[in-house]
Amino acid sequence: MAEKLRRRTIRLRRADKAPRRVEAAAQLLRDIRGVTEVCIVRTDRIVVQYNVRQITLQIIEALLAEFDHKVDTSLLCRAIRALCYYVEEIECTDGCQDQAANTRDAFIARYLTRPHGCRDPRPEYQKRYL
């Protein structure tokens, strides 16, 4: 089966413009099977190259959203994103592999690398009253 590589620019919202947030988002994308290249272009843009037969832009952006990295929601970005989703969905109907396994693997890999424990930011005396 031939690879269908796509190169897309993902724009992050202004809240995610901190360099460490952008680097964390890029590192998350590097750990996903099917993603072949990740480059930080600016503080709000990440260029991703991926194999459409293994993962789609919609799944990549859902993973970013799941790990609290917000993508730009301007009208132009939403229109381009919808077009990309549609084109990739059509391409994937040609016999794409099971993408659920790729998504699950990405979540598991990220879960294993994150610190665990209580993440409740409230002081201890406020936690007792709930």
C-alpha positions as CSV (number, residue, x, y, z in Angstrom):
1,M,0.0,0.0,0.0
2,A,1.5,3.3,-1.1
3,E,1.9,6.2,1.4
4,K,-0.3,9.3,1.0
5,L,1.7,12.0,2.7
6,R,0.1,15.3,3.5
7,R,1.7,18.4,4.9
8,R,-0.5,20.7,6.8
9,T,0.0,23.8,9.0
10,I,-1.9,23.8,12.3
11,R,-2.5,27.2,13.8
12,L,-2.8,27.4,17.5
13,R,-4.9,30.0,19.4
14,R,-3.3,33.0,21.0
15,A,-3.5,31.4,24.5
16,D,-1.1,28.7,23.2
17,K,1.6,31.0,21.9
18,A,4.0,30.4,24.8
19,P,7.1,28.7,23.4
20,R,6.8,25.8,25.9
21,R,3.2,25.2,25.0
22,V,4.1,25.1,21.3
23,E,7.0,22.8,22.0
24,A,4.8,20.5,24.1
25,A,2.2,20.3,21.3
26,A,5.0,19.5,18.8
27,Q,6.4,16.8,21.1
28,L,2.9,15.3,21.4
29,L,2.6,15.1,17.6
30,R,6.1,13.6,17.2
31,D,4.9,10.6,19.4
32,I,2.0,9.7,17.1
33,R,2.3,6.8,14.7
34,G,1.8,8.0,11.1
35,V,3.3,11.5,11.7
36,T,6.6,11.7,9.8
37,E,7.7,15.2,10.5
38,V,6.8,18.1,12.9
39,C,8.3,21.6,12.6
40,I,7.6,24.7,14.6
41,V,7.3,27.5,12.1
42,R,6.2,30.4,14.5
43,T,5.0,30.7,18.0
44,D,1.4,29.9,16.8
45,R,2.1,27.5,13.8
46,I,3.2,23.9,13.6
47,V,3.8,22.2,10.2
48,V,2.9,18.5,10.3
49,Q,3.6,15.9,7.7
50,Y,1.6,12.6,8.1
51,N,0.5,9.6,6.3
52,V,-3.3,9.9,5.6
53,R,-3.6,6.1,5.4
54,Q,-2.6,5.9,9.1
55,I,-4.0,9.1,10.6
56,T,-6.0,12.2,9.5
57,L,-5.8,15.9,10.4
58,Q,-9.1,15.6,12.2
59,I,-7.7,13.0,14.6
60,I,-4.5,15.0,15.0
61,E,-6.4,18.1,16.0
62,A,-8.7,16.0,18.3
63,L,-5.6,14.8,20.1
64,L,-4.3,18.3,20.5
65,A,-7.7,19.4,21.9
66,E,-7.7,16.4,24.2
67,F,-4.4,17.5,25.7
68,D,-5.5,21.1,26.0
69,H,-3.9,22.7,23.0
70,K,-6.4,24.9,21.3
71,V,-6.4,25.3,17.5
72,D,-7.4,28.6,15.8
73,T,-11.1,28.9,15.2
74,S,-11.2,31.9,12.8
75,L,-13.6,31.6,9.9
76,L,-10.8,31.0,7.4
77,C,-9.1,28.3,9.5
78,R,-12.4,26.5,10.0
79,A,-13.2,26.5,6.3
80,I,-9.8,25.2,5.4
81,R,-10.0,22.6,8.1
82,A,-13.4,21.4,6.9
83,L,-12.1,21.1,3.4
84,C,-9.1,19.1,4.6
85,Y,-11.3,16.8,6.7
86,Y,-13.6,16.1,3.7
87,V,-10.7,15.4,1.3
88,E,-9.0,13.1,3.7
89,E,-12.2,11.3,4.5
90,I,-12.6,10.6,0.8
91,E,-9.0,9.4,0.5
92,C,-9.5,7.1,3.4
93,T,-12.4,5.3,1.9
94,D,-10.0,3.7,-0.5
95,G,-9.0,1.0,2.1
96,C,-7.4,2.9,4.9
97,Q,-6.1,1.0,7.9
98,D,-7.9,1.1,11.2
99,Q,-7.2,4.6,12.6
100,A,-8.7,3.8,16.0
101,A,-5.5,1.8,16.8
102,N,-3.4,4.8,16.0
103,T,-5.5,7.1,18.2
104,R,-5.5,4.6,21.1
105,D,-1.7,4.2,20.8
106,A,-1.2,8.0,20.9
107,F,-3.4,8.4,24.0
108,I,-1.7,5.5,25.8
109,A,1.8,6.8,24.9
110,R,0.9,10.3,26.2
111,Y,-0.7,8.9,29.3
112,L,2.4,6.9,30.2
113,T,4.6,10.0,30.0
114,R,2.4,12.4,32.0
115,P,2.7,12.9,35.8
116,H,-0.2,11.3,37.6
117,G,-1.9,12.1,40.9
118,C,-4.2,14.7,42.2
119,R,-4.3,17.8,39.9
120,D,-6.9,19.7,41.8
121,P,-5.5,23.3,42.1
122,R,-7.7,24.2,45.1
123,P,-6.3,24.5,48.6
124,E,-6.8,21.5,50.9
125,Y,-9.4,23.2,53.1
126,Q,-11.6,23.7,50.0
127,K,-11.4,20.1,48.9
128,R,-12.9,18.8,52.1
129,Y,-16.3,20.6,51.7
130,L,-17.3,18.9,48.4
